[in-house]
Amino acid sequence: MATTTQFDSKTPNQEERIPFLENGDCLDGEEFLRRWEAMPEVKQAELVEGVVFMNAAVRFRSHGTPASAVVAWLQFYVAETPGLECGVEATVALDHSNLVQPDVCLLVSPEANGNCSLNEHGILEGSPELIVEISASSANRDLHQKKEVYEKLGVAEYIVWDVEKKEIIWFMNLPEGFLRQSPDKNGLLRSRVFPGLQLRSEDLLNRDLKALQGIVQTGMKSAEHEKFVQTLKKVSE
């Protein structure tokens, strides 16, 4: 009777070891998620054009407080604009080669027919209407690889807060590609996708929440914002 050696088969209880996620790995989206989910201790990881990036520790003053100011600014708008959602560091599957973890995103909810949907695992699929990245140690990637990916895959608006240079860069995705927006005569940057959402860069850079709230409230008094709200309500009904 034929016999087998210890190398011929796995024992019944033996499980395949899932490889660790490593910086620079070249993976597809499915394998990236498989490895990441097997490493619950890893909180920050992204797949950009099929390449894995393991993000550095998030520092309080150079990243944490700027992100909180961005969230506050956007939540002032969301509070008066039903049908929108604001998320922080959520995984977004832009396509099979790009699973990113934006610092902040603002989107029309799936229930209101926005660009994104939620898959069975609760992960966003598609391109959020607005993405914000706080760029300290990640500035090179945010302004090059990720900018190119967001542009190509249809992110309508992209804001980069360059912490080192102390500037806010707001890109609009036009037919010719991303175009950096210039302030108007009142020093305001304005969203084309979200009527009434506006910003004075120095207010955000200074984390001046009262000024940010005032600017947003002024923008939401416009007829364009009211029309946008009514449109969202009709779609959600």
Salt bridges, closest charged atoms under 4 A:
ASP25 OD2 - ARG35 NH1 3.43
GLU31 OE1 - ARG34 NE 2.90
GLU31 OE2 - ARG35 NE 2.73
GLU46 OE1 - ARG141 NH1 2.81
GLU46 OE2 - LYS146 NZ 2.74
GLU49 OE2 - LYS152 NZ 2.88
ASP103 OD1 - HIS63 NE2 3.03
GLU120 OE2 - HIS121 NE2 3.65
GLU133 OE2 - LYS146 NZ 2.69
ASP142 OD1 - LYS146 NZ 3.90
GLU167 OE1 - ARG180 NH2 3.24
ASP184 OD2 - ARG190 NE 2.86
ASP203 OD2 - ARG200 NH1 3.38
